[in-house]
Amino acid sequence: MAGKTRIIDPTRRTVLKAACVSTIGFATTTLSSLAIAVAADEEMELVRRLTGKTPTESDRVRLEMPPVFANGYTVPLALEVDSPMTDADHVRLVRVFAPRNPLVEVAGFHFTPRSGRARISTRIRLAQPQDVVAVAEMSDGTFLMAKKWVEVATNGCA
């Protein structure tokens, strides 16, 4: 009895189950990719509605946050905008948005040429894992943007 092998003859039901499982796996992967793209469009639309202008993603805005943080109550945030901070070219305002928080705008910081540097370090609350978006309004009226995904384990907006 030890040397016997069993031949499996697939039934129509087994073949259909396998086809359904593979289709669901493909659809889930495709939908999650689509959801990420839709979320990015929603963030851009949110910023457009709140600021009145379309921001441009820029490496001049550096947003630093931990990718994973255990407590949503005190998530560290550091932000710096490359600008000469002269009368002709400076940062006027930096706004920080957390689209999945009950209050979407979590912080706002005003600057003048006399500020010297456009640099911020603080802590914010996050309700759930999400992209945090920072938008810098420049003196010429342009809006520069940076975003960072942050996973939080506990809700900081109870």
Sequence and secondary structure as in RCSB ss.txt:
>XXXX:A:sequence
MAGKTRIIDPTRRTVLKAACVSTIGFATTTLSSLAIAVAADEEMELVRRLTGKTPTESDRVRLEMPPVFANGYTV
PLALEVDSPMTDADHVRLVRVFAPRNPLVEVAGFHFTPRSGRARISTRIRLAQPQDVVAVAEMSDGTFLMAKKWV
EVATNGCA
>XXXX:A:secstr
 TT        HHHHHHHHHHHHHHHHHHHHHHHHHHHHHHHHHHHHHHHHSS  EE TTEEEE  SEEEETTSE
EEEEEE     SSS EEEEEEE TTSSSSEEEEEE  GGG SEEEEEEE  SSSEEEEEEEEETTS EEEEEEEE
EEEE S  
